Amino acid sequence: MVTGGFRTAAAMEYTLAEGALDLVGLARPFILYPNFPKEMLNGTLEKVELTVPKTGIKFVDERGLLELGWYEQQLKRLGEGKEPKLTLSPFNAFTATMRSIIQKSFRKN
């Protein structure tokens, strides 16, 4: 299994056909484009472009801290039956993620 880096149906099909792997993980594309697998299989979508929130803060961007929170909040929206919000602020997403972590840790005590 490989997850990360696959963005085109052609690349996935080629790699699977060559026997290099048995499964392709599609976490981030699926989070942003819930119909991505269906559209790839029926040929209406060939390539997906990922939105990577930019913050302008090099230290944070290099470690993906805000990006991880941003994708987590998108996944939460999907779980609530909502569409992804591509304009979501990475700072607001990170704050919401941290708030959730803190609240859960206090509930355990």
CORCOR-V741481 format. One record per residue. N is the residue number from 1. RES is the residue in three letters. PHI is phi in whole degrees, 0 to 359 (999 if undefined). PSI is psi in radians with two decimals (* if undefined). Layout:
n=[N:N]
res=[RES:RES]
phi=[PHI:PHI]
psi=[PSI:PSI]
This chain:
n=[1:2:3:4:5:6:7:8:9:10:11:12:13:14:15:16:17:18:19:20:21:22:23:24:25:26:27:28:29:30:31:32:33:34:35:36:37:38:39:40:41:42:43:44:45:46:47:48:49:50:51:52:53:54:55:56:57:58:59:60:61:62:63:64:65:66:67:68:69:70:71:72:73:74:75:76:77:78:79:80:81:82:83:84:85:86:87:88:89:90:91:92:93:94:95:96:97:98:99:100:101:102:103:104:105:106:107:108:109]
res=[MET:VAL:THR:GLY:GLY:PHE:ARG:THR:ALA:ALA:ALA:MET:GLU:TYR:THR:LEU:ALA:GLU:GLY:ALA:LEU:ASP:LEU:VAL:GLY:LEU:ALA:ARG:PRO:PHE:ILE:LEU:TYR:PRO:ASN:PHE:PRO:LYS:GLU:MET:LEU:ASN:GLY:THR:LEU:GLU:LYS:VAL:GLU:LEU:THR:VAL:PRO:LYS:THR:GLY:ILE:LYS:PHE:VAL:ASP:GLU:ARG:GLY:LEU:LEU:GLU:LEU:GLY:TRP:TYR:GLU:GLN:GLN:LEU:LYS:ARG:LEU:GLY:GLU:GLY:LYS:GLU:PRO:LYS:LEU:THR:LEU:SER:PRO:PHE:ASN:ALA:PHE:THR:ALA:THR:MET:ARG:SER:ILE:ILE:GLN:LYS:SER:PHE:ARG:LYS:ASN]
phi=[999:229:231:105:100:280:229:233:297:300:295:294:298:299:296:294:295:285:78:288:202:251:211:248:274:232:299:294:301:294:298:277:229:305:268:308:299:297:292:293:292:269:85:275:222:260:220:243:254:274:272:242:297:258:246:82:255:303:303:288:300:297:266:71:297:287:297:299:297:298:293:298:292:295:296:299:301:300:298:269:82:260:280:299:245:293:269:301:292:298:291:295:296:297:299:296:296:296:301:297:297:295:299:294:290:287:292:286:271]
psi=[2.47:2.36:2.38:2.19:-0.41:2.19:-0.11:2.59:-0.68:-0.76:-0.71:-0.82:-0.76:-0.85:-0.71:-0.76:-0.59:-0.19:0.27:-0.38:2.90:-0.27:2.41:2.18:2.38:0.78:-1.12:-0.76:-0.69:-0.64:-0.77:-0.51:1.44:-0.46:0.10:-0.91:-0.76:-0.78:-0.59:-0.77:-0.61:0.01:0.12:-0.17:2.20:-0.66:2.51:2.41:2.24:2.49:2.16:1.91:2.28:2.40:-0.38:0.00:1.81:-0.82:-0.79:-0.77:-0.72:-0.56:-0.15:0.33:-0.82:-0.62:-0.74:-0.79:-0.65:-0.82:-0.62:-0.74:-0.57:-0.72:-0.69:-0.75:-0.77:-0.75:-0.45:0.11:0.25:2.84:2.72:2.60:1.66:-0.33:0.09:2.28:2.28:-0.55:-0.74:-0.68:-0.79:-0.74:-0.76:-0.70:-0.81:-0.70:-0.75:-0.75:-0.78:-0.78:-0.72:-0.65:-0.58:-0.55:-0.48:-0.45:*]
